[in-house]
Amino acid sequence: MLRIEGLSVRYGAVEALQDVSFEAADGVITTVLGANGAGKTTLLRTLSGLVRSREGTATFDGQQLIGKDPETIARMGIAHVPEGRGVIAELTVADNLRLGMLYRVPRPERRAAIDEIYGLFPPLEARRHQLAATLSGGERQMLVIGRAIVSRPRLLLLDEPSLGLAPIVTAQTMATIRELTSRQGIGTVLVEQNARSALSVAHWAIVLNLGRVVLADKPERLATDAHLRHHYLGF
């Protein structure tokens, strides 16, 4: 579904990504791991049209992503959940979710689409009429993920969904991502610094170091190789 070949991105004199290549399939969680500054966020921002690449290609169902604007990429069925719980604080929970459906979900199907999100994240239903500004950190993370999912994407780009969450909330979030990927066949590219949590739900793992892919393997192999874990993943 997603194929990246020789992708390179530069910020001034700094090479943020260097000759990055990998593939991500339907119904598969591909986790991208690495330390701060490894290029993980730049990778997702490039795929969603927020950053321009210098070299390389990225195709989605055979269609080129490089050079397209974020709105066009979103309409193609790619949903990006950036780091930082970016809810629209002045709107209610329900209105945040309605925004996610624009252009992607036919009007007669929108109520059912929102009800599916409430089924996945019950706390959101209880707070559906509250302003997003009043939600806890964990509830805001549920909302930004729900707003992406309600658009019925084919590919989900998740940037640090566990950042700042309590361990139990992190576990619940990761379990929901795994369930969605399996049940709905969504392809997911999961960027995480919490390598242990990411490896527990992923089907394939890629490690970035200084903008380059240094490892690509099954997550269980990375999790059980002490040298690789200590050297690249920090646990």
URCOR-V433820 format. One record per helix or strand. SS is the DSSP state (2 for helix, 1 for strand). FROM is the first residue (numbers start at 1). TO is the last residue. If there is no record, write none. Layout:
<<SS	FROM	TO> <SS	FROM	TO>>
//
This chain:
<<1	2	11> <1	14	24> <1	29	33> <2	40	47> <1	55	60> <1	63	64> <2	70	75> <1	78	81> <1	92	92> <2	93	101> <2	107	120> <2	122	126> <1	131	131> <2	132	134> <2	137	149> <1	155	159> <2	167	184> <1	187	192> <2	195	201> <1	204	209> <1	212	217> <2	219	224> <2	226	233>>
//
